[in-house]
Amino acid sequence: MSNNEISKAKLERDVRSLEDRVVDWFRDANHVRAFILLRIILQLFFIAFWPLSLVTSLMVWAFVLDKKVSMPLRVPKDVGGRDLSDYYTYRTEWKFWIFKGTSEKRKYQLAAGILYWGSLRTSIPHLQGMEIWSTNSDCRTHAFVGGTTGSGKSESLYGLVYNALCWGSGAVYADGKADISLPFTIWSLCRRLGREDDYLHLNLLTAGRDPYLDLLEEEKYRRMGKEFFNTQKGARSNSLNPFFSGTADFQVQLMSSLLPKANGDGAQWQEKAVNLVDAIIRCLRYKHLRGDLTSGIEMIQKYLGLEELLELYKEGKKGLLPYAAFSPIENYLKSGLSFDFNLIDEPQKWTTEVRTQHGYLTSQFQRTLSMMIQSYGFVYKVKHPDIDLSDVLLNNRILVISIPSLEKSAQEAEALGKLVLSCIRLMMAENLGTNYEGTKSQILLSRATASPVPSIIITDELSYYYASGLAVMYAQARSLGFMMVAAVQDIQGLKRGSAGEETASLLANTKFKNCLALEDADDTFALIQKVAGEGYFSTLTGYDYQSGAVSGSWTAQAGSKIETRNRVQINDVKKLKQGESFLIFQDSLVEMSAFYIPDDDKHTKLKPRINQFIEIDLPTSISEFNTEPVVIPVSESDVFINKIINGIPHDNSYAAANDYLADAELEIDEELRNQYSDDEDIESIKPDLTLTGQKKRLLRAALNGLENAA
């Protein structure tokens, strides 16, 4: 600040009345204590002060006892009472003799604040550190978080995730500029609250690792008779197969989301490409449900080939598929390619035009599908996925999605993000409901999303994977019980994306605007300034110069003026420190310090481990649900085991083995608890506590039980 620049604080005038100043002075509890202490001293030295002291004491106590709880936003639920900031207005009729009319009354809601944002920043001593809360209804109006690099945006988002963990709710955290610190931090927070079993990580970070090195390593371990992802190397990600579940329409929408935006002739070719994929997916979906194959990205890529596509058509013509399953393929071949069915068994006679046209249509998807299979085979190339988005959204899982914007092109990073966001959007659509016949408890209260707390979906660095349809999620998510959070560095990044025209709709559906430190003085700051609105301020009219004997001086004029100006200036947001922000909700502008979790509390000493699941095929018919005795094939050369089994009566064999198995499971569980204690720094897991070691111990226990029973 130069010598000629005047601080804004020196220009503002306090025009409150004396009564208002006295009331505000007594709002500070320390001032009340000082007043009581002064009254006691005066009573000791001035006996005549007793009557006046009694009257003033009663007035002060009446004021203190009648003081209502006032918070920057909402009152926390555990405080109780009525929240004066949360009310609705209703009309009532009154009648007195021949007079009647209507009047408006306010109905104040009970305190219901559940989401803790942070603490208040202010120069008023008794207001410093006041907590900022919002209710379930407020949360489901969604939030926009803007902040430049180093503003503390990620730390403030960790605080939102921690809120969800404390509720026992779920959270999805997608980061378009992620590194390995994000999953480590979220796992540590889950571990702190005992929710690491609900933790899932979709890790798309490869850090430049060549996937063919993994193939060589996998082949090496396979020759050695070991698993590639062993305890020492660890798993890299939970798996996801977005085409494993969901309807055919759902899967077609997913494939459509992978296409880049096109105009003119390109849009027409994309429509034809979508028709091709629609035909393939509907047929594969039927075969998947029948148990002939497992639908997935690899299977879709396989049947994009013309020869493989015709194989599906031949199956339908032979009566192996119903007409509804293969008719889309027939329609595509007829109208899309003008294929000559007389040459179906003579591929060498197929015209070049047919092959070229089909190849151009398949090329719309091949680049993205190849990337998912080759670079991210450890995520997508799986039969049964670990991550089920319906399970994540409805059963309160914690899902972290790491999107590699730095190591991938903008189009590829956008495709990876769009696939996941489209999965979430379509899974949310499944909970809209179709049947409205029944009672309120059957239709509304029984919905999976009818919860007293929301599930939080955070899209950090959204600019790198902003997809079409995301604005609709913000418009619809409130009724489904979700809180959406869009975090960006600048709004220009959203407008540059393929769904840039939806930016205004997305921002309009976020009532919370959390502005951290900004450097963008254009679109991002303009949004914050407009949303914050204008205020009326009493300011100094000017300075008068008074000359003295030696030199003159400037003194402030006695008058003041009222002027209208923006409540937030560019200098206000540029000077914010890490974690400091302006939180705007409705007409409230709150200067806030975000909820910060110290590193010692959010970084565990334990080794995070990805939850790995066992793949189990679903039964293809209802008869397979019947339980049958498990038959374990035993080698004829193993005389000892055959002798044990043959010497045990059938009715006693299972009970004898189960008792020993139960004891072994309890021992393993106790050892695992000790192994993963927070007080110990684990360098390596015991061999008999690995998955292979546990299997051996359980088998040994079962054999001991069979031997004793014999």
PAPAKE-352957 format. One record per residue (C-alpha): chain; residue number from 1; y, z, x negated. Coordinates in steps of 0.02 Angstrom, whole numbers. Layout:
   dogu   lumfi       yy       zz       xx
      A     NUM        Y        Z        X
...
//
This chain:
   dogu   lumfi       yy       zz       xx
      A       1        0        0        0
      A       2      170      -50      -69
      A       3      321       65      -73
      A       4      402      -31       70
      A       5      248      -26      183
      A       6      251      113      312
      A       7       92      201      368
      A       8       46      177      550
      A       9       31      365      572
      A      10      215      388      526
      A      11      272      263      657
      A      12      180      342      804
      A      13      267      478      905
      A      14      183      621      998
      A      15      265      618     1170
      A      16      154      746     1254
      A      17      237      885     1352
      A      18      238     1064     1290
      A      19      112     1111     1425
      A      20       -9      977     1367
      A      21        8     1030     1186
      A      22      -28     1212     1229
      A      23     -182     1164     1331
      A      24     -247     1053     1191
      A      25     -214     1194     1065
      A      26     -324     1312     1164
      A      27     -465     1183     1173
      A      28     -507     1230      994
      A      29     -622     1382      994
      A      30     -550     1440      828
      A      31     -377     1445      905
      A      32     -443     1552     1048
      A      33     -522     1672      924
      A      34     -358     1682      826
      A      35     -263     1718      987
      A      36     -381     1860     1033
      A      37     -367     1935      860
      A      38     -177     1926      867
      A      39     -177     2009     1039
      A      40     -281     2154      974
      A      41     -163     2181      827
      A      42      -10     2179      941
      A      43      -91     2304     1059
      A      44     -120     2425      917
      A      45       59     2422      857
      A      46      155     2387     1017
      A      47       96     2491     1164
      A      48      217     2406     1282
      A      49      128     2242     1250
      A      50      -24     2298     1352
      A      51       27     2227     1523
      A      52       78     2058     1452
      A      53      -78     2055     1344
      A      54     -189     2087     1495
      A      55     -111     1946     1595
      A      56     -117     1819     1454
      A      57     -296     1868     1411
      A      58     -352     1838     1589
      A      59     -266     1669     1589
      A      60     -346     1617     1425
      A      61     -520     1675     1477
      A      62     -504     1585     1643
      A      63     -458     1426     1549
      A      64     -601     1445     1425
      A      65     -733     1483     1557
      A      66     -676     1340     1667
      A      67     -675     1213     1526
      A      68     -793     1070     1567
      A      69     -909      995     1438
      A      70     -831      832     1379
      A      71     -917      714     1259
      A      72     -860      550     1180
      A      73     -985      454     1288
      A      74    -1124      548     1380
      A      75    -1187      727     1386
      A      76    -1359      754     1307
      A      77    -1500      786     1429
      A      78    -1549      951     1349
      A      79    -1373     1022     1377
      A      80    -1392     1006     1565
      A      81    -1259     1016     1698
      A      82    -1155      875     1767
      A      83    -1089      732     1661
      A      84     -907      700     1707
      A      85     -913      527     1628
      A      86    -1062      468     1731
      A      87    -1027      454     1917
      A      88    -1021      337     2064
      A      89     -895      329     2206
      A      90     -940      336     2390
      A      91     -839      341     2551
      A      92     -847      476     2683
      A      93     -767      489     2855
      A      94     -665      640     2907
      A      95     -601      692     3077
      A      96     -480      828     3130
      A      97     -435      838     3313
      A      98     -361      669     3355
      A      99     -344      619     3173
      A     100     -478      528     3074
      A     101     -495      424     2919
      A     102     -597      390     2763
      A     103     -589      464     2589
      A     104     -669      423     2423
      A     105     -773      551     2330
      A     106     -861      551     2163
      A     107    -1043      598     2138
      A     108    -1068      659     1961
      A     109    -1239      628     1885
      A     110    -1343      755     1792
      A     111    -1331      751     1603
      A     112    -1454      617     1544
      A     113    -1407      568     1366
      A     114    -1563      520     1266
      A     115    -1506      399     1130
      A     116    -1412      478      985
      A     117    -1293      355      900
      A     118    -1205      469      777
      A     119    -1055      586      766
      A     120     -871      567      806
      A     121     -744      527      670
      A     122     -574      603      709
      A     123     -431      699      630
      A     124     -434      830      769
      A     125     -529      979      696
      A     126     -616     1041      853
      A     127     -680      866      897
      A     128     -750      824      726
      A     129     -938      801      724
      A     130     -958      786      913
      A     131    -1119      694      955
      A     132    -1120      523     1036
      A     133    -1258      495     1163
      A     134    -1304      365     1293
      A     135    -1421      369     1442
      A     136    -1574      266     1482
      A     137    -1471      158     1599
      A     138    -1338      134     1465
      A     139    -1466       85     1334
      A     140    -1538      -51     1443
      A     141    -1370     -139     1444
      A     142    -1409     -190     1264
      A     143    -1308     -184     1103
      A     144    -1226     -300      979
      A     145    -1210     -236      800
      A     146    -1096     -327      679
      A     147    -1072     -282      497
      A     148    -1054     -367      330
      A     149    -1166     -337      179
      A     150    -1158     -155      125
      A     151    -1086      -91      289
      A     152    -1236       20      327
      A     153    -1305      -90      465
      A     154    -1488      -67      418
      A     155    -1470      122      404
      A     156    -1393      132      577
      A     157    -1536       27      647
      A     158    -1662      146      568
      A     159    -1579      281      672
      A     160    -1613      183      831
      A     161    -1796      162      783
      A     162    -1809      349      750
      A     163    -1742      382      925
      A     164    -1882      276      998
      A     165    -2011      368      893
      A     166    -1946      536      955
      A     167    -1962      477     1135
      A     168    -2142      424     1108
      A     169    -2086      249     1153
      A     170    -2113       85     1062
      A     171    -2003      -23      952
      A     172    -2002     -199      882
      A     173    -1898     -227      725
      A     174    -1878     -407      668
      A     175    -1777     -438      510
      A     176    -1727     -613      457
      A     177    -1676     -554      283
      A     178    -1816     -430      253
      A     179    -1884     -357       94
      A     180    -2027     -237       68
      A     181    -1916      -83       92
      A     182    -1908     -112      281
      A     183    -2095      -90      321
      A     184    -2107       54      198
      A     185    -1963      147      282
      A     186    -2025      119      460
      A     187    -2202      173      411
      A     188    -2131      330      331
      A     189    -2037      373      491
      A     190    -2195      343      592
      A     191    -2292      456      475
      A     192    -2159      591      488
      A     193    -2188      599      677
      A     194    -2376      570      670
      A     195    -2369      395      743
      A     196    -2436      292      598
      A     197    -2585      240      706
      A     198    -2463      142      817
      A     199    -2387       51      668
      A     200    -2410     -137      649
      A     201    -2333     -254      521
      A     202    -2318     -442      534
      A     203    -2280     -480      352
      A     204    -2223     -658      321
      A     205    -2159     -619      146
      A     206    -2254     -708        8
      A     207    -2129     -676     -133
      A     208    -2167     -849     -202
      A     209    -2353     -812     -218
      A     210    -2459     -969     -225
      A     211    -2585     -964      -80
      A     212    -2711    -1056     -188
      A     213    -2716     -907     -305
      A     214    -2778     -807     -156
      A     215    -2914     -937     -127
      A     216    -2971     -920     -307
      A     217    -2968     -730     -296
      A     218    -3063     -734     -132
      A     219    -3196     -847     -207
      A     220    -3209     -733     -359
      A     221    -3233     -577     -252
      A     222    -3357     -668     -139
      A     223    -3466     -712     -289
      A     224    -3461     -529     -341
      A     225    -3515     -477     -167
      A     226    -3351     -386     -131
      A     227    -3213     -403       -3
      A     228    -3052     -485      -62
      A     229    -2935     -363       25
      A     230    -3013     -209      -50
      A     231    -2937      -36      -69
      A     232    -2853      -77     -234
      A     233    -2766     -237     -177
      A     234    -2735     -184        2
      A     235    -2704     -293      154
      A     236    -2540     -389      160
      A     237    -2513     -400      347
      A     238    -2586     -373      517
      A     239    -2647     -536      591
      A     240    -2575     -630      740
      A     241    -2653     -767      843
      A     242    -2524     -810      977
      A     243    -2645     -933     1057
      A     244    -2788     -811     1079
      A     245    -2727     -737     1243
      A     246    -2608     -791     1378
      A     247    -2613     -932     1502
      A     248    -2607    -1116     1457
      A     249    -2427    -1128     1518
      A     250    -2383     -982     1403
      A     251    -2461    -1070     1253
      A     252    -2375    -1235     1293
      A     253    -2208    -1145     1295
      A     254    -2249    -1071     1125
      A     255    -2283    -1241     1050
      A     256    -2126    -1312     1128
      A     257    -2023    -1175     1045
      A     258    -2080    -1237      873
      A     259    -1992    -1404      897
      A     260    -1818    -1423      824
      A     261    -1676    -1471      938
      A     262    -1661    -1660      963
      A     263    -1549    -1780     1058
      A     264    -1564    -1958     1122
      A     265    -1724    -2049     1074
      A     266    -1784    -1898      976
      A     267    -1784    -1793     1134
      A     268    -1891    -1924     1223
      A     269    -2019    -1922     1083
      A     270    -2022    -1733     1088
      A     271    -2061    -1739     1275
      A     272    -2209    -1851     1238
      A     273    -2265    -1735     1098
      A     274    -2259    -1588     1218
      A     275    -2364    -1686     1343
      A     276    -2493    -1714     1206
      A     277    -2500    -1530     1159
      A     278    -2504    -1482     1343
      A     279    -2660    -1588     1367
      A     280    -2747    -1515     1214
      A     281    -2705    -1333     1251
      A     282    -2765    -1340     1432
      A     283    -2933    -1408     1379
      A     284    -2951    -1287     1233
      A     285    -2902    -1141     1344
      A     286    -3046    -1179     1462
      A     287    -3169    -1194     1318
      A     288    -3100    -1033     1245
      A     289    -3128     -936     1406
      A     290    -3302    -1011     1421
      A     291    -3343     -950     1246
      A     292    -3367    -1120     1164
      A     293    -3229    -1090     1034
      A     294    -3086     -975      987
      A     295    -2916    -1049     1023
      A     296    -2791    -1036      881
      A     297    -2670    -1131      772
      A     298    -2809    -1204      665
      A     299    -2904    -1265      818
      A     300    -2748    -1346      893
      A     301    -2712    -1435      729
      A     302    -2891    -1499      724
      A     303    -2885    -1576      898
      A     304    -2717    -1659      867
      A     305    -2817    -1796      781
      A     306    -2853    -1946      890
      A     307    -3041    -1947      856
      A     308    -3058    -1762      897
      A     309    -2951    -1783     1053
      A     310    -3067    -1919     1115
      A     311    -3216    -1804     1087
      A     312    -3143    -1686     1217
      A     313    -3120    -1833     1335
      A     314    -3302    -1885     1309
      A     315    -3361    -1708     1349
      A     316    -3267    -1717     1513
      A     317    -3339    -1885     1558
      A     318    -3514    -1819     1525
      A     319    -3485    -1679     1650
      A     320    -3474    -1542     1519
      A     321    -3295    -1502     1569
      A     322    -3217    -1493     1743
      A     323    -3097    -1632     1786
      A     324    -2948    -1512     1792
      A     325    -2980    -1464     1610
      A     326    -2985    -1639     1534
      A     327    -2880    -1739     1658
      A     328    -2718    -1706     1559
      A     329    -2802    -1789     1408
      A     330    -2852    -1937     1515
      A     331    -2675    -1954     1581
      A     332    -2603    -1947     1405
      A     333    -2722    -2081     1342
      A     334    -2682    -2193     1490
      A     335    -2495    -2175     1510
      A     336    -2444    -2111     1339
      A     337    -2546    -2222     1223
      A     338    -2608    -2361     1339
      A     339    -2778    -2333     1259
      A     340    -2917    -2460     1291
      A     341    -3064    -2354     1349
      A     342    -3183    -2499     1322
      A     343    -3160    -2471     1134
      A     344    -3183    -2283     1139
      A     345    -3342    -2290     1033
      A     346    -3272    -2421      913
      A     347    -3131    -2337      815
      A     348    -3120    -2482      693
      A     349    -3053    -2590      836
      A     350    -2916    -2470      890
      A     351    -2746    -2551      875
      A     352    -2623    -2500      741
      A     353    -2492    -2469      875
      A     354    -2601    -2336      958
      A     355    -2633    -2245      794
      A     356    -2451    -2257      739
      A     357    -2383    -2193      904
      A     358    -2508    -2049      910
      A     359    -2473    -2006      729
      A     360    -2287    -1999      761
      A     361    -2312    -1880      906
      A     362    -2426    -1764      808
      A     363    -2305    -1763      661
      A     364    -2183    -1665      770
      A     365    -2296    -1513      748
      A     366    -2394    -1545      590
      A     367    -2266    -1477      466
      A     368    -2250    -1309      552
      A     369    -2436    -1293      590
      A     370    -2482    -1335      410
      A     371    -2361    -1205      345
      A     372    -2437    -1072      457
      A     373    -2614    -1114      405
      A     374    -2588    -1146      220
      A     375    -2449    -1023      174
      A     376    -2485     -892      307
      A     377    -2670     -909      333
      A     378    -2690     -722      304
      A     379    -2586     -696      462
      A     380    -2628     -839      581
      A     381    -2799     -900      523
      A     382    -2898     -768      615
      A     383    -3020     -764      759
      A     384    -2969     -599      840
      A     385    -2790     -544      801
      A     386    -2734     -367      760
      A     387    -2569     -391      851
      A     388    -2570     -416     1039
      A     389    -2391     -429     1099
      A     390    -2437     -365     1272
      A     391    -2513     -212     1191
      A     392    -2360     -189     1081
      A     393    -2235     -198     1224
      A     394    -2332     -100     1354
      A     395    -2423       31     1250
      A     396    -2277       88     1143
      A     397    -2328       16      974
      A     398    -2210        0      827
      A     399    -2205     -178      762
      A     400    -2110     -231      606
      A     401    -2084     -418      578
      A     402    -2029     -475      405
      A     403    -1960     -653      407
      A     404    -1932     -736      235
      A     405    -1766     -826      251
      A     406    -1737     -830       63
      A     407    -1898     -915       11
      A     408    -1909    -1037      157
      A     409    -1797    -1174      219
      A     410    -1684    -1136      366
      A     411    -1793    -1240      483
      A     412    -1956    -1157      429
      A     413    -1885     -981      437
      A     414    -1817    -1021      609
      A     415    -1987    -1085      665
      A     416    -2073     -925      607
      A     417    -1949     -816      697
      A     418    -1947     -922      854
      A     419    -2136     -910      871
      A     420    -2133     -720      874
      A     421    -1980     -707      985
      A     422    -2054     -833     1106
      A     423    -2212     -728     1113
      A     424    -2109     -575     1157
      A     425    -2008     -670     1287
      A     426    -2161     -740     1375
      A     427    -2251     -573     1369
      A     428    -2099     -494     1453
      A     429    -2109     -629     1586
      A     430    -2287     -576     1628
      A     431    -2220     -409     1689
      A     432    -2098     -482     1815
      A     433    -2231     -465     1949
      A     434    -2282     -581     2090
      A     435    -2343     -471     2233
      A     436    -2216     -374     2336
      A     437    -2328     -317     2478
      A     438    -2362     -131     2474
      A     439    -2274       34     2450
      A     440    -2138       74     2325
      A     441    -2260      168     2215
      A     442    -2379       20     2217
      A     443    -2250     -115     2182
      A     444    -2110      -37     2080
      A     445    -2164      131     2010
      A     446    -2334       71     1951
      A     447    -2264      -65     1838
      A     448    -2308      -45     1655
      A     449    -2124      -52     1610
      A     450    -2070       85     1733
      A     451    -2033      217     1602
      A     452    -1897      352     1589
      A     453    -1857      290     1414
      A     454    -1835      110     1354
      A     455    -1930       15     1221
      A     456    -1812      -49     1087
      A     457    -1819     -228     1022
      A     458    -1709     -251      868
      A     459    -1671     -424      800
      A     460    -1585     -394      634
      A     461    -1505     -541      542
      A     462    -1531     -642      701
      A     463    -1432     -790      634
      A     464    -1580     -847      528
      A     465    -1702     -866      674
      A     466    -1593     -876      829
      A     467    -1698     -968      959
      A     468    -1665    -1046     1126
      A     469    -1711     -931     1270
      A     470    -1660     -770     1182
      A     471    -1506     -753     1292
      A     472    -1619     -751     1444
      A     473    -1713     -604     1369
      A     474    -1551     -505     1361
      A     475    -1513     -549     1542
      A     476    -1686     -501     1607
      A     477    -1741     -359     1493
      A     478    -1645     -222     1584
      A     479    -1755     -226     1738
      A     480    -1910     -225     1628
      A     481    -1861      -68     1533
      A     482    -1812     -142     1365
      A     483    -1660     -112     1256
      A     484    -1613     -266     1156
      A     485    -1512     -251      996
      A     486    -1437     -405      910
      A     487    -1377     -371      732
      A     488    -1284     -503      631
      A     489    -1162     -518      487
      A     490    -1053     -645      576
      A     491    -1053     -737      741
      A     492    -1030     -905      655
      A     493    -1211     -892      598
      A     494    -1268     -884      779
      A     495    -1164    -1034      826
      A     496    -1235    -1136      683
      A     497    -1413    -1112      746
      A     498    -1508    -1227      862
      A     499    -1466    -1115     1009
      A     500    -1282    -1097      966
      A     501    -1226    -1141     1141
      A     502    -1313     -982     1205
      A     503    -1211     -867     1092
      A     504    -1079     -829     1222
      A     505    -1211     -785     1352
      A     506    -1301     -670     1232
      A     507    -1142     -576     1185
      A     508    -1090     -563     1367
      A     509    -1253     -471     1405
      A     510    -1222     -333     1277
      A     511    -1112     -191     1339
      A     512    -1122      -93     1176
      A     513    -1023     -171     1034
      A     514    -1050      -76      871
      A     515     -930     -142      739
      A     516     -960      -86      560
      A     517     -859     -147      411
      A     518     -814     -331      429
      A     519     -746     -466      315
      A     520     -748     -605      444
      A     521     -574     -609      519
      A     522     -615     -753      636
      A     523     -747     -754      773
      A     524     -830     -587      739
      A     525     -670     -485      728
      A     526     -592     -583      871
      A     527     -736     -530      982
      A     528     -718     -347      934
      A     529     -530     -351      956
      A     530     -541     -430     1128
      A     531     -677     -312     1189
      A     532     -582     -159     1124
      A     533     -432     -214     1226
      A     534     -251     -161     1214
      A     535     -164        7     1227
      A     536        9       78     1255
      A     537       81      169     1105
      A     538      239      272     1082
      A     539      318      220      918
      A     540      472      256      816
      A     541      622      146      854
      A     542      687      143      675
      A     543      771      236      532
      A     544      953      284      505
      A     545     1034      288      335
      A     546     1133      443      292
      A     547     1241      437      137
      A     548     1263      592       31
      A     549     1375      647     -111
      A     550     1258      577     -242
      A     551     1137      465     -148
      A     552     1085      422       28
      A     553      924      450      124
      A     554      833      376      272
      A     555      793      483      424
      A     556      691      439      577
      A     557      785      404      736
      A     558      764      526      879
      A     559      715      395     1007
      A     560      549      308     1035
      A     561      487      154     1123
      A     562      329      103     1214
      A     563      239      -51     1149
      A     564       75     -138     1187
      A     565      -39     -181     1044
      A     566     -224     -208     1006
      A     567     -322      -47      987
      A     568     -416     -117      836
      A     569     -331     -205      690
      A     570     -414     -304      551
      A     571     -367     -171      423
      A     572     -456      -40      528
      A     573     -625     -127      512
      A     574     -603     -184      332
      A     575     -575       -7      268
      A     576     -731       66      351
      A     577     -854      151      233
      A     578    -1043      134      243
      A     579    -1108      192      411
      A     580     -934      206      489
      A     581     -902       99      641
      A     582     -809       73      804
      A     583     -925       92      953
      A     584     -860        6     1109
      A     585     -938       43     1279
      A     586     -851        3     1443
      A     587     -669       54     1410
      A     588     -712      183     1276
      A     589     -672      150     1094
      A     590     -761      280      988
      A     591     -739      299      801
      A     592     -912      344      742
      A     593    -1017      389      592
      A     594    -1190      319      623
      A     595    -1345      428      629
      A     596    -1405      428      448
      A     597    -1578      481      388
      A     598    -1579      539      206
      A     599    -1696      448       87
      A     600    -1801      604       60
      A     601    -1837      610      246
      A     602    -1871      425      274
      A     603    -1970      387      115
      A     604    -2139      469      109
      A     605    -2237      513      -48
      A     606    -2395      444       31
      A     607    -2459      268        9
      A     608    -2429      168      168
      A     609    -2584       80      230
      A     610    -2592      -60      357
      A     611    -2702      -21      506
      A     612    -2852     -136      495
      A     613    -2960     -171      647
      A     614    -3138     -229      673
      A     615    -3160     -398      756
      A     616    -3274     -389      908
      A     617    -3315     -539     1017
      A     618    -3281     -523     1202
      A     619    -3430     -541     1321
      A     620    -3437     -710     1404
      A     621    -3526     -652     1562
      A     622    -3528     -493     1665
      A     623    -3713     -466     1629
      A     624    -3673     -437     1446
      A     625    -3578     -280     1493
      A     626    -3746     -194     1525
      A     627    -3788      -77     1382
      A     628    -3948     -115     1287
      A     629    -4036      -15     1150
      A     630    -3975      -66      978
      A     631    -4113     -147      876
      A     632    -4092     -132      687
      A     633    -4200     -257      591
      A     634    -4295     -170      452
      A     635    -4379     -257      308
      A     636    -4569     -248      313
      A     637    -4571     -198      130
      A     638    -4471      -41      169
      A     639    -4624       64      210
      A     640    -4527      228      211
      A     641    -4405      178      350
      A     642    -4541       96      455
      A     643    -4646      252      439
      A     644    -4500      361      498
      A     645    -4459      251      648
      A     646    -4640      227      702
      A     647    -4671      413      693
      A     648    -4532      461      814
      A     649    -4550      457     1003
      A     650    -4430      335     1085
      A     651    -4341      465     1191
      A     652    -4307      578     1042
      A     653    -4250      452      912
      A     654    -4070      429      972
      A     655    -4036      615      997
      A     656    -4102      657      824
      A     657    -3992      527      740
      A     658    -3837      565      845
      A     659    -3833      749      795
      A     660    -3830      706      611
      A     661    -3705      566      639
      A     662    -3586      684      731
      A     663    -3592      809      588
      A     664    -3559      672      460
      A     665    -3411      606      561
      A     666    -3333      779      567
      A     667    -3352      798      379
      A     668    -3274      627      347
      A     669    -3130      664      466
      A     670    -3092      829      380
      A     671    -3096      749      207
      A     672    -2981      609      265
      A     673    -2856      736      331
      A     674    -2855      825      163
      A     675    -2844      660       70
      A     676    -2690      603      168
      A     677    -2599      770      166
      A     678    -2410      755      146
      A     679    -2416      882        5
      A     680    -2520      773     -111
      A     681    -2474      617     -206
      A     682    -2623      501     -189
      A     683    -2659      382     -331
      A     684    -2833      325     -279
      A     685    -2947      355     -132
      A     686    -3118      432     -158
      A     687    -3259      303     -161
      A     688    -3355      390      -21
      A     689    -3200      384       92
      A     690    -3178      195       85
      A     691    -3243       94      232
      A     692    -3399       48      133
      A     693    -3423      228       77
      A     694    -3409      293      255
      A     695    -3538      168      316
      A     696    -3660      225      182
      A     697    -3634      408      226
      A     698    -3662      377      411
      A     699    -3819      275      377
      A     700    -3884      411      261
      A     701    -3852      542      397
      A     702    -3944      438      527
      A     703    -4095      418      412
      A     704    -4097      605      379
      A     705    -4099      636      566
      A     706    -4241      514      593
      A     707    -4340      588      449
      A     708    -4323      767      515
      A     709    -4370      711      690
      A     710    -4528      629      622
//
